[in-house]
Amino acid sequence: MDLDQNTILRVVMYMVPVILSITVHEYAHAFASYKLGDDTAALSGRLTLNPIAHIDLLGTVIIPIISIVYEVPFFGWAKPVPFNPQRFTRALRMKTSTLIVALAGPASNLLFAFLMVIVGRVLFGGQGIDAASGSPVFTLLNLIMTVNVALAFFNILPVPPLDGSKILYGILPDRFFGVIEFLERYSFVLFIVIILFGARVVAVPITIVLALFYALMGL
């Protein structure tokens, strides 16, 4: 793989948001689980913002880099955060605690993206998108924002092992548990379908949220 200077710069510019976004996502899962009484993630060294603790060599590094080099859409993943529902506080139903832990990841990405909106408004508000887009700092902020919003919406799709399946488990009445069983039974096939067509499903909400964020930036 012969990489020129522009390709290397593009890889760095994309990989920084990818690694930061995945790290925040996984830390949020670990933090929520810990606050609900389960220290499994903490004991596994996952209650940290150190990216090394969360990086999966294939899903966080190899696939994204290859995809960036060849300029094709990609998805990535980190090492899943372990948690034990049996150790959750009894102040909440186990389903409710599982829902909170699952929601923590996507919610943290949207919060991270909104933080970039605030920074962008302070630095570039009122300049207009054309003027701002010429700044490398804006490019990085925009990539972090975009990656986080995309990661949040992709992860709430209700297919195992995505967070959306646990969110669905948390909100469905017990009498619909058969839906969860179906999703788990055919999770491999459904996940392949999500990989192939998921981007189209979440493209509309991602576009709407990003447009809102640009407006809030004052661009």
Contacts in CASP RR format, 6 or more apart in sequence:
PFRMAT RR
TARGET T0000
AUTHOR 0000-0000-0000
METHOD contacts of the structure
MODEL  1
MDLDQNTILRVVMYMVPVILSITVHEYAHAFASYKLGDDTAALSGRLTLN
PIAHIDLLGTVIIPIISIVYEVPFFGWAKPVPFNPQRFTRALRMKTSTLI
VALAGPASNLLFAFLMVIVGRVLFGGQGIDAASGSPVFTLLNLIMTVNVA
LAFFNILPVPPLDGSKILYGILPDRFFGVIEFLERYSFVLFIVIILFGAR
VVAVPITIVLALFYALMGL
1 69 0 8 1.000
3 11 0 8 1.000
3 69 0 8 1.000
7 69 0 8 1.000
10 68 0 8 1.000
11 65 0 8 1.000
11 68 0 8 1.000
11 69 0 8 1.000
13 139 0 8 1.000
13 140 0 8 1.000
13 143 0 8 1.000
14 64 0 8 1.000
14 68 0 8 1.000
14 143 0 8 1.000
14 147 0 8 1.000
15 61 0 8 1.000
15 64 0 8 1.000
15 65 0 8 1.000
15 68 0 8 1.000
16 140 0 8 1.000
16 143 0 8 1.000
16 144 0 8 1.000
17 140 0 8 1.000
17 143 0 8 1.000
17 144 0 8 1.000
17 146 0 8 1.000
17 147 0 8 1.000
17 148 0 8 1.000
18 60 0 8 1.000
18 64 0 8 1.000
18 76 0 8 1.000
18 147 0 8 1.000
19 51 0 8 1.000
19 55 0 8 1.000
19 60 0 8 1.000
20 51 0 8 1.000
20 112 0 8 1.000
20 144 0 8 1.000
21 109 0 8 1.000
21 112 0 8 1.000
21 144 0 8 1.000
21 147 0 8 1.000
21 148 0 8 1.000
21 151 0 8 1.000
22 51 0 8 1.000
22 54 0 8 1.000
22 55 0 8 1.000
22 60 0 8 1.000
22 76 0 8 1.000
22 77 0 8 1.000
22 78 0 8 1.000
22 151 0 8 1.000
23 49 0 8 1.000
23 50 0 8 1.000
23 51 0 8 1.000
23 54 0 8 1.000
23 78 0 8 1.000
24 49 0 8 1.000
24 105 0 8 1.000
24 108 0 8 1.000
24 109 0 8 1.000
24 112 0 8 1.000
24 148 0 8 1.000
25 78 0 8 1.000
25 105 0 8 1.000
25 106 0 8 1.000
25 108 0 8 1.000
25 109 0 8 1.000
25 151 0 8 1.000
25 155 0 8 1.000
26 46 0 8 1.000
26 54 0 8 1.000
26 78 0 8 1.000
26 79 0 8 1.000
26 81 0 8 1.000
26 105 0 8 1.000
27 46 0 8 1.000
27 47 0 8 1.000
27 48 0 8 1.000
27 49 0 8 1.000
27 54 0 8 1.000
27 108 0 8 1.000
28 104 0 8 1.000
28 105 0 8 1.000
28 107 0 8 1.000
28 108 0 8 1.000
29 41 0 8 1.000
29 81 0 8 1.000
29 83 0 8 1.000
29 101 0 8 1.000
29 102 0 8 1.000
29 104 0 8 1.000
29 105 0 8 1.000
30 41 0 8 1.000
30 42 0 8 1.000
30 46 0 8 1.000
30 47 0 8 1.000
30 48 0 8 1.000
30 81 0 8 1.000
30 83 0 8 1.000
31 47 0 8 1.000
31 104 0 8 1.000
32 100 0 8 1.000
32 101 0 8 1.000
32 103 0 8 1.000
32 104 0 8 1.000
32 105 0 8 1.000
33 40 0 8 1.000
33 41 0 8 1.000
33 81 0 8 1.000
33 83 0 8 1.000
33 88 0 8 1.000
33 101 0 8 1.000
34 41 0 8 1.000
34 42 0 8 1.000
34 47 0 8 1.000
36 88 0 8 1.000
36 89 0 8 1.000
36 92 0 8 1.000
36 97 0 8 1.000
36 100 0 8 1.000
36 101 0 8 1.000
37 87 0 8 1.000
37 88 0 8 1.000
37 89 0 8 1.000
38 83 0 8 1.000
38 84 0 8 1.000
38 85 0 8 1.000
38 87 0 8 1.000
38 88 0 8 1.000
39 87 0 8 1.000
40 82 0 8 1.000
40 83 0 8 1.000
40 84 0 8 1.000
40 87 0 8 1.000
41 47 0 8 1.000
41 81 0 8 1.000
41 82 0 8 1.000
41 83 0 8 1.000
44 81 0 8 1.000
44 82 0 8 1.000
45 53 0 8 1.000
46 53 0 8 1.000
46 54 0 8 1.000
46 79 0 8 1.000
46 81 0 8 1.000
46 82 0 8 1.000
54 60 0 8 1.000
54 78 0 8 1.000
54 79 0 8 1.000
54 81 0 8 1.000
55 61 0 8 1.000
55 78 0 8 1.000
55 79 0 8 1.000
56 77 0 8 1.000
56 78 0 8 1.000
56 79 0 8 1.000
59 76 0 8 1.000
59 77 0 8 1.000
59 78 0 8 1.000
60 76 0 8 1.000
60 77 0 8 1.000
60 78 0 8 1.000
63 74 0 8 1.000
63 75 0 8 1.000
63 76 0 8 1.000
64 74 0 8 1.000
64 76 0 8 1.000
66 74 0 8 1.000
67 73 0 8 1.000
67 74 0 8 1.000
68 74 0 8 1.000
73 199 0 8 1.000
75 154 0 8 1.000
75 195 0 8 1.000
80 161 0 8 1.000
83 101 0 8 1.000
85 94 0 8 1.000
85 97 0 8 1.000
85 98 0 8 1.000
86 94 0 8 1.000
88 94 0 8 1.000
88 97 0 8 1.000
88 98 0 8 1.000
89 97 0 8 1.000
92 100 0 8 1.000
95 169 0 8 1.000
95 170 0 8 1.000
96 170 0 8 1.000
98 166 0 8 1.000
98 169 0 8 1.000
98 170 0 8 1.000
99 166 0 8 1.000
99 167 0 8 1.000
99 169 0 8 1.000
99 170 0 8 1.000
99 171 0 8 1.000
101 166 0 8 1.000
102 163 0 8 1.000
102 164 0 8 1.000
102 166 0 8 1.000
102 167 0 8 1.000
102 169 0 8 1.000
102 170 0 8 1.000
103 163 0 8 1.000
103 167 0 8 1.000
105 152 0 8 1.000
105 155 0 8 1.000
105 163 0 8 1.000
106 151 0 8 1.000
106 152 0 8 1.000
106 153 0 8 1.000
106 155 0 8 1.000
106 156 0 8 1.000
106 163 0 8 1.000
107 152 0 8 1.000
109 148 0 8 1.000
109 149 0 8 1.000
109 151 0 8 1.000
109 152 0 8 1.000
109 155 0 8 1.000
110 148 0 8 1.000
110 149 0 8 1.000
110 152 0 8 1.000
110 209 0 8 1.000
112 144 0 8 1.000
112 148 0 8 1.000
113 144 0 8 1.000
113 145 0 8 1.000
113 146 0 8 1.000
113 148 0 8 1.000
113 149 0 8 1.000
113 152 0 8 1.000
113 209 0 8 1.000
113 213 0 8 1.000
114 213 0 8 1.000
116 141 0 8 1.000
116 142 0 8 1.000
116 144 0 8 1.000
116 145 0 8 1.000
116 148 0 8 1.000
116 213 0 8 1.000
117 145 0 8 1.000
117 213 0 8 1.000
117 216 0 8 1.000
117 217 0 8 1.000
119 141 0 8 1.000
120 132 0 8 1.000
120 138 0 8 1.000
120 141 0 8 1.000
120 217 0 8 1.000
121 216 0 8 1.000
121 217 0 8 1.000
121 218 0 8 1.000
123 137 0 8 1.000
123 138 0 8 1.000
123 141 0 8 1.000
124 131 0 8 1.000
124 132 0 8 1.000
124 135 0 8 1.000
124 138 0 8 1.000
124 217 0 8 1.000
124 218 0 8 1.000
124 219 0 8 1.000
125 132 0 8 1.000
125 217 0 8 1.000
125 218 0 8 1.000
125 219 0 8 1.000
126 218 0 8 1.000
126 219 0 8 1.000
127 219 0 8 1.000
128 218 0 8 1.000
128 219 0 8 1.000
129 214 0 8 1.000
129 219 0 8 1.000
132 138 0 8 1.000
132 219 0 8 1.000
133 139 0 8 1.000
133 142 0 8 1.000
145 210 0 8 1.000
145 213 0 8 1.000
146 210 0 8 1.000
149 206 0 8 1.000
149 209 0 8 1.000
149 210 0 8 1.000
149 213 0 8 1.000
150 202 0 8 1.000
150 206 0 8 1.000
153 202 0 8 1.000
153 205 0 8 1.000
153 206 0 8 1.000
153 209 0 8 1.000
154 162 0 8 1.000
154 198 0 8 1.000
154 199 0 8 1.000
154 202 0 8 1.000
155 162 0 8 1.000
155 163 0 8 1.000
155 164 0 8 1.000
156 162 0 8 1.000
156 163 0 8 1.000
156 164 0 8 1.000
156 167 0 8 1.000
157 164 0 8 1.000
157 194 0 8 1.000
157 198 0 8 1.000
157 201 0 8 1.000
157 202 0 8 1.000
158 164 0 8 1.000
158 165 0 8 1.000
158 167 0 8 1.000
158 168 0 8 1.000
158 183 0 8 1.000
159 165 0 8 1.000
159 183 0 8 1.000
159 187 0 8 1.000
159 190 0 8 1.000
159 191 0 8 1.000
159 193 0 8 1.000
159 194 0 8 1.000
160 183 0 8 1.000
160 184 0 8 1.000
160 187 0 8 1.000
160 190 0 8 1.000
160 191 0 8 1.000
161 187 0 8 1.000
161 191 0 8 1.000
162 191 0 8 1.000
162 194 0 8 1.000
165 180 0 8 1.000
165 183 0 8 1.000
165 184 0 8 1.000
165 187 0 8 1.000
168 179 0 8 1.000
168 180 0 8 1.000
168 183 0 8 1.000
169 180 0 8 1.000
172 179 0 8 1.000
172 180 0 8 1.000
183 190 0 8 1.000
194 201 0 8 1.000
END
